[in-house]
Amino acid sequence: MSTEPLPASASPEVIEIERALTRITYLSTRARQHDRLMAVAGVPLDRAAVALLRQVADSDPLRPGELAQRLGVEASHVTRTVQQLQKSGYVTRVPDPQDGRAQRIQLTEDGERAVGRIRAASQRGMQLALQEWTPQELEQLAGLFHRMVDDFLKYSVEEDTEPATA
């Protein structure tokens, strides 16, 4: 954890970004919203399982520790969720080509179909909500969101290490 004191106050822009993120996080993580999405997609998974499934779909097969780091959770959470997804037939473990003792997590065909249905259901709702935005606005928003997530992940990794000395 960083030992540097927090700034006295954030800029008005950062305050507004934090407010907007709080609202969107609340809206997107409501249990009712998740249940509706899963019903439309026809995939009976909890939020943690969906997040992990999507992460596996977006990358080459990863070790559980790498998945935990990308998701910003403890490795034990990933282990439990992988076991759940494996029992449901959505993921499988494959040998790590660089270290035969280690395993990586990979989607099965059922997992690929499930992710496709989840994404289609999610994208339909998002398309409706953003239908009045121009393609340029959408492209700019997507780029800024990816940049923000990357910076958040970078900060969270640095937060867990010793502060750099100047």
N, C-alpha and C positions, 0 to 999 in steps of 0.2 A: 504494500500500500504506500502511496506517496506521502512523504512527510512534509511537503510544502504546504503552506496555509492556502485555504481557498481564497479566491479573489473576493473583495468586499462586495462587489455587485457585478452582475453580468450586464452586457450591453442590451439595449432594448430589443435588438434583433434576435439575440440568443434567447432572451426571455420569451419572445413570440414563437420561436422555433420550438422551444421546450413545451410551451402550451399546446401547440399544434400536434407535436408528437405524443403528448399525453392523451389528447383527444383521440387521435387515430389509433393509438395502442389500445385504448379502452374499447373503441368501436370494433376493432378487428379481433380482439381477444375475448369478447363476451362469449360465454358458453352457448347462449342461444344462437349466436351468429355461427359459431363453429358447428353446432348440431345441424343447423339448416344447410350449411355447405356440405357436410358429410352426407346428409339425406339426399341432396341433389346429385352429389357425386356417386352415391351408392357405395361408400367406403366407410365402414364402422371403426374409425380410429380416433384416439384422443389427440389433443393438440401437439403434445410432445412427439408422438409417433409420426404425425404429418410433417412436422418440421424436420425430423430426421430423414424421413423418406424423401422429402424434397431435396435435402442437402445431398443425399446419396445420388439422386438422379442428376444433380447438377455438376457432378465431378466424376473422376475416375474412382475406382474402388479405393476406399480409405480405411486406415486402421481406426479402431474405436477411439483412440486418443486424439487422432487428427479430427475426427467428427466432433468430439467434445470441444476441442479448441475452436473450431469453426462456428459451433452453435453457442459457445460461451457458457457451457455447463460443465458439471463435474463428470468425470469418466464413468462413475457408477450409474449415473442417469442414462448415459448412452448404452451401457451394458444391459441394463434392464429393458430399455426400449428396443434394442436390437433383438433381444430374446423374444419379446412380444411380437415383433415384426417377422422374425424367423418362424415362430410357431404359426403365424397367420399365412405364411408362404410368400411374403412380400420381399424379403431379403434372404441372402445366403452368405455364408462365409467362404472366402476363397483364399488360398495360400498367397502370401506376399511374395512376389517374384524375387525380391531382393533379400528376403530373410524367410526361409521356409518354415521357421518356427512361429512366425507372426501370421496373423490373418487380417484380411481386409473385408469390408462389407460391400456387397454388390446387390443391385436390384435383380429380382427374378422377373420373368415375363409377367406374372401377376402383379408384381410391384410396379413395373413400367406402365401397365394398364391402369392401375390405381392412381398413380401420379398423373397420368394423362387426364383421367376423369376429374380429379381434384383441381388440377390447373384449369381445365375447361370451365368448370363450375365457378371458380374464383374469377377467372378472366371475364366471364359473362357479366357478373356483378360489377366488376371494375369498369368494364366497357360502358355500361349504362351510366355509372356515376360520372365518368369522364367524357361523355359523348360530346359535350360542348367545348372541349379543349381542342386547340389546334394541334396538328402533328408536331409543330415546332415546340409548343409548350410541353407536350408529352415527352418529347425527346430530351428537353432540358431538365424536366423533373426526374426522369429516369437516370440521367447522368449524375445529377446532384444527389439523388438517393443513394446510388452506388458509391459515390465518393464519401458521403456521410457515414455509411456503414463501414467502409474500409477504414476511415479515420477513427471511428468508434472502436473497431477491433484493434487497431494499432495502439490506441490509448489504453485499452484494457490489458493488452500484453505488457506495455511499458509500466503500467500500474503495478503489475505483479513482480517486477524486477527492481533492482537497485536503481535509484535515481542517477542519471548521468551527471558527471561532474564537468563543469565548463573550464 
